[in-house]
Amino acid sequence: MSKLEQKKPILYSFRRCPFAMRARLIIKKCNINVLLREVELRDKPDCLIAISPKATVPVLVLPNQVIEQSMDIILWALSCNDPYNMKEAWLEDKDASQHFLNSLDNEFKNHLDRYKYSSRYEPQDKIMHRNLAMLWIEKLENKLSKSAHLSGSDIGIFDYISLPFVRQFRIADPEWFDSCNLPNLHKRLSEFLESKLFMQTMKKMPIWKKTGQDIVF
Ligand SMILES: N[C@@H](CCC(=O)N[C@@H](CS)C(=O)NCC(=O)O)C(=O)O
């Protein structure tokens, strides 16, 4: 690795984490290079815990700053290079954007975890949480019946930050999800999952703790 590459920001990430996925999606979409350190959640590197004691991923390490929230990493990426004007779309109605993010990261994610990982919570409440998560999913379907993408006529920031979570919701029971009356969401999710961008962000990386090798992402 060249000296220049060694100076790149470091992104601690976990391939299947939807928060890390959305950060990687925007970083890749905006052509920003970072050094990726793939983490195992059950065996996090000490240096990650040292710089970010809460030790969730993603975490981005800059020379003079540590960014610990996926959305802040996204906003940092957009401040570096934003060829698709995604920051403008995000800030156009800041309250509505924040409301969308909160309902996704808090409400929906809460029900998603209790549905997808029901054995870790209250297994008997699995379907109740699926139904509650569906209220949010149906809002997406409703939006997509009015515009091609969640961000408008083109795919954009609202799609990238939320589709990784919709993917997780589907994975909990793909047959059931595919049988739901969600024609627009099914279409957009499939396109997203088949996109080159998604494939690039989901490339398997060796575990950094085992190899010590930073990978240019
Ligand atoms: N609010 C954080 C949430 C990140 C998060 O919860 N990531 C999960 C993985 S999907 C995590 O690192 N959990 C820590 C663990 O499981 O030990 C963000 O937006 O970055």
The ligand as an ORCA input file, in Angstrom:
! r2SCAN-3c Opt
* xyz 0 1
  N     -26.854      4.206     15.520
  C     -25.786      3.394     14.978
  C     -26.215      1.948     15.035
  C     -25.133      0.986     14.566
  C     -25.401     -0.441     15.066
  O     -26.246     -0.667     15.944
  N     -24.629     -1.391     14.522
  C     -24.721     -2.745     15.030
  C     -24.521     -3.786     13.943
  S     -25.820     -3.791     12.784
  C     -23.596     -2.978     16.013
  O     -22.476     -2.601     15.765
  N     -23.890     -3.590     17.161
  C     -22.886     -3.876     18.139
  C     -22.820     -5.304     18.508
  O     -23.652     -6.097     18.055
  O     -21.911     -5.645     19.276
  C     -25.444      3.867     13.565
  O     -26.318      4.451     12.904
  O     -24.296      3.709     13.138
*
